[in-house]
């Protein structure tokens, strides 16, 4: 979600409203109604409530708007570029007979009143980065396309803001959709393709969800991208991520572009790399890692010896989690060593920037152990981004208690099975060095390639005394300090079908 909506707490507001603040109107008789013409009441404390006492989430609680005609009319706005849009940001057109029509030529107003208003200017704000493309600078601090993208689209948002927060929220979900970017897809832009053609291609591949809104975005930010192959685009991406990838240009002749997703295991990352180079196999890549030719100051020379009775799984590798997930470009004649060194160097740069050399002073762990924590955070985090730093804090608190971590993701990694397939014996296998159900401490290596967000959470965890967390709704964890609170939450989550 873009920063423009960050100050709005979100809640369900009844049928027809989901996660959106509303505008409260003051009527001529002094009463108040919301945008759906529901009556609301001054709560005497600077806010509003519905008749049943439910709090009203308002876009501007200190300044109720003057009453307008009841919802139902279609509002049409100048787009600032010679065209017109409706309140959803969709293009509309003058039908030549005093009315309006949509892009398919269908009548828009059918006797409803129309209002044409000039666009509102909105000050720029800095967007958040989401998953993927993490090595790029924040767009708002870039020269060129990033800054133009934010400023330009905020003009569009200004138009939409004239009709209320609901429309803003709808547009923002198109511009920066919820959730993380998905799988990587290869998009080929043909010669002569217009920006509209590119939008349709991106929508067809699931990279964006609305070619129309994307068309508006690029009208203000510039498009006209070069024809060619773009293999680094991801499904469910924000417009900023998409345009950054397109601005980077197509893959040059004689080069390959590879995206390593966040949270994959080392073995999966090597599969992706080997697939791009006909003369490089996964075995070649493993051999390069084991030869000492690939180096990193953050990778230990040797792993500590296993405890007595423990058996090393086949995937035990000190390089697990130590290659940074991102999009990279290589020459087609790249060697296994040069390919891997590029990923290792990027990881080193990320860790240096986050201050991992000072990890012992910051979190009481070695830099390598802190990356292990980051990988656990990567695998355990639900949907809310703030969970990362909270989960990191729980891990550190349990290590200091000391208590077992009890993180099933470590056994999932070691056994190569889904969590639902693991038996109790497998979760508590005393011979498994990755078992955190019956032994204290961290696993011997990371269990995934952590994202920048997880690396940051591990080196700068949230302050708190939590020792437990559990899913209390799909994708969302709640955090607890006591076993009694945790047990009660587990029972409720099971009763609600959230966990098994």
C-alpha positions in Angstrom: 0.0 0.0 0.0 1.4 3.4 -0.9 2.2 5.9 1.8 -0.7 8.2 0.9 -3.0 5.7 2.7 -0.7 4.8 5.5 -2.4 7.2 8.0 -5.8 5.5 7.6 -6.6 2.7 10.0 -8.7 0.2 8.1 -11.8 -1.7 9.2 -14.9 -3.2 7.6 -17.7 -0.7 7.3 -20.7 -2.8 6.5 -21.9 -4.1 3.2 -20.4 -2.4 0.2 -17.4 -1.0 2.1 -14.2 -3.0 2.7 -11.1 -1.5 4.3 -12.0 2.0 3.2 -12.5 5.2 5.2 -15.7 7.2 4.4 -16.6 10.8 4.0 -19.1 12.3 6.5 -21.5 14.9 5.2 -23.2 17.6 7.2 -26.8 18.1 6.0 -28.6 21.5 6.0 -30.7 20.4 9.0 -27.5 19.8 11.0 -27.6 16.0 10.9 -24.8 13.8 9.4 -24.7 11.0 6.8 -22.0 8.9 5.2 -21.4 8.4 1.5 -24.0 5.7 1.4 -26.6 8.0 3.0 -26.5 6.1 6.3 -27.2 8.3 9.3 -24.2 8.9 11.6 -24.0 10.7 14.9 -21.4 12.9 16.6 -19.9 10.8 19.4 -19.0 13.9 21.4 -15.3 13.0 21.3 -14.3 14.3 17.9 -15.6 11.3 15.9 -18.8 9.7 14.6 -20.7 6.5 15.2 -23.5 4.6 13.5 -26.9 4.1 15.1 -25.7 0.7 16.6 -22.7 2.4 18.2 -20.1 1.2 15.6 -17.3 3.7 15.1 -17.3 5.5 11.8 -13.9 5.5 10.1 -13.8 8.9 8.4 -11.4 10.3 5.9 -11.3 13.7 7.6 -13.0 13.6 11.0 -12.3 17.3 11.8 -13.9 18.7 8.7 -17.2 17.1 7.7 -18.1 17.9 4.1 -21.1 19.9 3.0 -24.0 17.8 2.0 -24.2 16.9 -1.7 -26.7 15.1 -3.9 -27.3 11.5 -2.8 -24.8 9.0 -4.2 -25.8 7.6 -7.6 -24.8 10.4 -9.9 -21.7 9.9 -12.1 -19.0 12.5 -11.6 -16.8 13.3 -14.5 -13.4 15.1 -14.1 -10.9 16.6 -16.4 -7.7 14.5 -16.4 -5.3 17.5 -16.9 -4.3 16.1 -20.3 -7.3 17.0 -22.4 -9.4 14.0 -21.5 -11.9 13.0 -18.8 -12.3 10.3 -16.2 -15.1 9.1 -13.9 -14.7 8.7 -10.1 -13.0 5.3 -10.5 -10.3 6.8 -12.7 -11.7 5.1 -15.8 -11.6 7.1 -19.1 -14.9 8.6 -20.3 -15.7 10.4 -23.5 -18.0 13.2 -24.6 -20.8 11.6 -26.7 -21.4 14.8 -28.7 -25.0 15.1 -27.4 -24.4 16.6 -23.9 -23.7 13.3 -22.2 -20.9 10.9 -21.6 -20.0 7.3 -22.7 -17.4 4.7 -21.6 -14.6 3.3 -23.8 -17.1 0.8 -25.4 -19.4 3.6 -26.4 -22.1 2.8 -23.8 -24.1 5.7 -22.3 -22.7 6.7 -19.0 -25.2 9.1 -17.4 -28.7 8.1 -18.4 -30.2 11.3 -17.0 -27.9 11.6 -13.9 -26.3 14.9 -13.2 -22.7 15.4 -14.3 -20.1 17.5 -12.7 -16.8 18.5 -14.3 -14.0 19.6 -12.0 -10.4 20.5 -12.5 -7.7 18.1 -11.1 -6.3 18.8 -7.7 -2.5 19.0 -7.2 -1.1 16.7 -4.6 2.4 17.0 -3.0 4.7 14.1 -3.7 5.3 11.4 -1.0 7.7 8.5 -0.8 6.4 5.1 -1.7 7.3 2.0 0.2 9.3 -0.8 -1.5 7.7 -4.2 -1.7 9.3 -7.5 -2.2 11.5 -8.2 -5.2 13.8 -5.7 -7.0 15.2 -4.9 -3.6 18.6 -3.7 -4.9 17.0 -0.7 -6.5 16.9 2.6 -4.7 13.7 4.0 -3.4 11.9 5.4 -6.4 11.1 8.8 -4.7 14.9 9.4 -4.3 15.8 8.4 -7.8 16.3 10.9 -10.5 14.3 10.3 -13.7 11.5 7.9 -14.1 10.9 7.0 -10.4 10.3 10.6 -9.3 8.2 11.3 -12.4 6.1 8.2 -11.7 5.2 9.2 -8.2 4.6 12.9 -8.9 2.6 12.2 -12.1 0.4 9.6 -10.6 -0.4 11.7 -7.5 -2.0 14.1 -10.0 -4.3 11.3 -11.0 -4.9 10.6 -7.3 -5.8 14.2 -6.8 -8.5 13.8 -9.4 -9.9 10.7 -7.7 -9.6 12.3 -4.2 -12.2 14.9 -5.2 -14.8 12.2 -5.0 -13.8 10.5 -1.8 -11.6 8.0 -0.1 -13.3 5.0 -1.5 -12.2 5.8 -5.0 -8.6 6.5 -3.8 -8.5 3.2 -2.0 -9.7 1.4 -5.2 -7.0 3.0 -7.3 -4.3 2.5 -4.8 -5.0 -1.3 -4.8 -4.4 -1.2 -8.5 -1.2 0.8 -8.3 0.3 -1.1 -5.4 -1.7 -4.4 -4.9 -1.7 -6.2 -1.5 0.6 -9.1 -1.0 4.0 -9.8 -2.3 4.9 -10.1 -6.0 4.4 -13.6 -7.4 6.2 -15.8 -9.9 8.4 -14.4 -12.6 7.1 -14.2 -16.1 8.7 -13.5 -19.5 7.0 -10.7 -21.3 8.0 -9.9 -24.9 7.1 -6.4 -26.2 6.8 -6.6 -30.0 8.0 -3.9 -32.4 5.6 -1.0 -32.7 3.7 -1.8 -29.5 2.0 1.2 -27.9 1.8 1.9 -24.2 -1.8 0.6 -24.3 -0.5 -2.6 -26.0 2.1 -3.0 -23.2 -0.6 -2.6 -20.6 -2.7 -5.3 -22.1 0.3 -7.7 -22.3 1.1 -7.1 -18.7 -2.5 -7.6 -17.6 -2.8 -10.8 -19.6 0.3 -12.2 -17.9 -1.0 -11.2 -14.4 1.8 -8.7 -13.9 -0.8 -5.9 -13.3 -4.5 -6.2 -12.6 -5.8 -3.2 -14.6 -4.4 -2.1 -18.0 -6.7 0.9 -17.9 -5.4 2.4 -14.7 -1.9 1.5 -15.8 -2.5 3.5 -19.0 -3.3 6.5 -16.8 -0.2 6.0 -14.8 2.1 6.0 -17.9 0.3 8.9 -19.4 1.7 11.0 -16.6 5.1 9.2 -16.2 6.1 8.3 -19.7 6.2 4.9 -21.4 7.4 4.1 -24.9 9.4 1.2 -23.9 11.8 -0.6 -26.2 10.7 -3.8 -28.0 12.3 -7.0 -26.7 12.3 -9.6 -24.0 11.6 -8.7 -20.3 12.1 -11.9 -18.3 12.3 -10.2 -14.8 8.7 -9.1 -14.4 6.7 -10.6 -11.6 3.0 -11.2 -11.2 1.1 -9.0 -8.8 3.7 -6.2 -9.0 3.2 -2.6 -8.2 3.2 -0.1 -11.1 6.5 1.4 -9.7 8.2 -2.1 -9.8 6.9 -2.8 -13.3 8.0 0.6 -14.8 11.4 0.3 -13.1 11.9 -3.1 -14.8 10.7 -1.8 -18.1 12.9 1.3 -17.8 15.9 -1.0 -17.4 15.2 -2.1 -20.9 15.0 -5.5 -22.6 17.7 -8.2 -22.2 20.7 -7.2 -24.3 21.9 -9.6 -27.0 24.5 -11.9 -25.5 23.2 -11.6 -21.9 20.7 -13.4 -19.7 18.6 -11.9 -16.9 17.7 -14.1 -13.9 15.4 -13.4 -11.0 16.0 -15.3 -7.8 12.8 -15.0 -5.7 13.0 -14.2 -2.0 12.6 -17.2 0.4 13.7 -19.9 -2.0 16.3 -22.5 -0.9 19.8 -22.6 -2.2 19.0 -25.6 -4.3 16.1 -23.9 -6.0 18.2 -20.8 -6.7 20.9 -22.9 -8.4 18.2 -24.6 -10.5 17.1 -21.2 -11.7 20.6 -20.1 -12.5 21.5 -23.4 -14.3 18.3 -23.1 -16.4 19.6 -19.9 -18.0 23.0 -21.2 -19.0 23.2 -24.1 -21.4 26.9 -24.8 -20.5 26.4 -24.6 -16.7 24.9 -27.3 -14.6 23.7 -27.3 -11.1 26.5 -29.6 -10.2 28.9 -27.1 -11.6 27.5 -24.4 -9.4 27.7 -26.6 -6.3 31.3 -27.4 -7.2 32.1 -23.7 -7.5 30.7 -23.0 -4.0 32.6 -25.9 -2.5 35.9 -25.1 -4.2 36.6 -21.9 -2.3 36.6 -19.8 -5.5 33.4 -18.0 -4.4 34.1 -15.9 -1.3 32.2 -13.9 1.3 33.4 -12.4 4.6 30.1 -13.4 6.1 30.3 -17.1 5.3 32.2 -19.1 7.9 35.2 -21.2 6.8 33.6 -24.3 8.4 30.3 -25.0 10.1 30.5 -26.0 13.8 30.6 -29.7 14.4 27.2 -31.4 14.9 26.1 -32.6 18.3 26.7 -36.3 19.1 24.1 -38.5 17.5 23.1 -35.9 14.8 23.3 -36.8 11.2 24.0 -34.1 8.5 21.2 -34.0 5.9 22.4 -34.0 2.3 21.4 -30.3 1.9 23.6 -29.1 4.7 25.6 -26.3 3.1 27.2 -23.2 4.7 26.2 -21.2 1.6 22.5 -21.7 2.2 20.9 -18.3 2.6 24.1 -16.4 1.7 23.2 -15.4 -1.8 21.0 -12.4 -2.2 17.6 -12.9 -3.9 17.2 -10.3 -6.7 17.2 -9.9 -10.5 20.6 -10.1 -12.1 22.0 -9.8 -15.6 24.9 -11.9 -16.8 26.8 -12.3 -20.0 26.0 -15.6 -21.7 29.6 -16.8 -21.3 29.6 -16.3 -17.5 31.3 -19.0 -15.5 29.8 -20.7 -12.5 32.3 -18.8 -10.2 31.4 -15.4 -11.7 27.7 -16.1 -11.5 27.8 -17.0 -7.9 30.3 -14.3 -6.9 27.9 -11.7 -8.2 25.1 -13.0 -5.9 27.5 -13.3 -3.0 28.8 -9.8 -3.5 25.3 -8.4 -3.5 24.5 -10.2 -0.2 27.7 -8.8 1.3 26.7 -5.3 0.2 23.2 -5.7 1.8 24.6 -7.0 5.0 27.2 -4.2 5.2 24.5 -1.6 4.6 22.4 -3.0 7.4 25.3 -3.1 9.9 25.7 -6.9 10.2 29.4 -6.5 11.1 28.1 -5.1 14.4 25.6 -7.9 15.0 27.2 -9.1 18.2 26.6 -5.6 19.8 23.2 -5.2 18.2 21.6 -8.5 18.8 24.2 -10.6 20.7 24.7 -13.0 17.8 27.4 -13.5 15.1 26.6 -12.1 11.6 26.0 -15.6 10.3 23.7 -16.5 13.2 21.8 -13.3 12.5 21.3 -14.4 8.9 20.0 -17.7 10.2 17.4 -15.7 12.2 16.5 -13.7 9.1 15.8 -16.9 7.2 13.5 -18.1 10.0 11.7 -14.8 9.9 11.4 -15.1 6.1 9.7 -18.5 6.4 7.5 -17.7 9.4 6.1 -14.3 8.5 2.5 -13.9 7.5 1.0 -11.1 5.4 1.5 -8.0 7.6 5.0 -6.6 7.0 5.4 -5.5 10.6 5.3 -9.2 11.7 8.9 -9.7 10.6 10.5 -7.6 13.4 8.0 -9.1 15.9 8.9 -12.7 14.9 12.6 -11.8 15.1 12.1 -10.5 18.6 10.3 -13.7 19.6 13.2 -15.8 18.3 15.7 -13.8 20.3 13.6 -13.8 23.4 13.3 -17.6 23.2 17.0 -18.1 22.6 17.7 -16.0 25.7 15.1 -17.6 27.9 16.4 -20.3 27.0 13.5 -22.2 25.4 13.3 -24.3 22.3 12.3 -22.3 19.2 9.7 -24.8 18.1 9.7 -23.6 14.5 8.4 -26.3 12.2 9.9 -24.6 9.1 13.3 -25.9 10.1 12.1 -29.5 9.9 10.2 -28.7 6.6 13.6 -27.6 5.2 15.5 -30.6 6.5 13.0 -33.2 5.5 12.0 -31.7 2.3 8.3 -32.1 3.1 5.3 -29.8 3.6 4.5 -29.0 7.2 1.2 -30.9 6.9 3.1 -34.0 5.8 5.5 -34.1 8.8 4.9 -36.6 11.5 5.5 -35.9 15.2 8.6 -38.2 15.1 10.0 -36.2 12.2 9.4 -32.9 13.9 11.2 -34.2 17.0 13.9 -36.3 15.3 16.9 -36.2 17.6 19.3 -37.0 14.8 18.2 -34.0 12.8 20.4 -30.9 13.4 17.6 -28.8 12.1 15.1 -30.0 14.7 14.0 -27.1 16.8 11.1 -28.9 18.5 13.2 -30.9 21.0 16.6 -29.1 21.0 17.6 -25.6 22.0 19.3 -23.1 19.8 19.4 -22.2 16.1 19.7 -24.6 13.2 23.3 -24.9 11.8 22.6 -22.9 8.7 19.9 -20.6 7.2 16.9 -22.4 5.7 16.2 -20.0 2.9 17.5 -16.9 1.0 16.1 -14.1 3.2 14.7 -10.9 1.7 16.1 -7.5 2.6 13.0 -7.0 4.8 13.8 -10.1 6.8 17.5 -9.2 7.1 16.5 -5.8 8.4 14.1 -7.4 10.9 16.8 -9.7 12.2 19.3 -7.0 12.9 16.8 -4.5 14.2 14.0 -6.5 15.9 10.9 -4.9 17.5 11.2 -4.3 21.2 8.9 -6.6 23.2 8.6 -9.4 25.7 6.7 -11.9 23.5 7.6 -15.6 23.6 4.8 -17.0 21.5 2.9 -16.3 18.3 0.1 -18.2 16.5 -2.0 -17.7 13.4 -5.3 -16.1 14.6 -6.6 -15.4 11.1 -5.4 -16.5 7.7 -1.9 -15.0 7.1 -1.9 -13.0 10.4 -0.2 -13.9 13.7 -0.9 -12.6 17.2 1.8 -12.3 19.8 1.8 -13.3 23.4 4.0 -13.0 26.5 2.6 -15.9 28.5 1.9 -19.6 27.8 -1.7 -19.2 29.2 -2.5 -16.4 26.6 -0.9 -18.5 23.9 -2.8 -21.6 24.8 -6.1 -19.7 24.8 -5.3 -18.2 21.4 -4.4 -21.6 20.0 -7.7 -23.1 21.2 -9.7 -20.3 19.7 -7.8 -20.5 16.4 -8.5 -24.2 16.2 -12.1 -23.7 17.0 -12.3 -21.1 14.2 -10.6 -23.4 11.7 -7.6 -21.2 11.3 -5.1 -23.9 12.3 -5.5 -27.7 12.5 
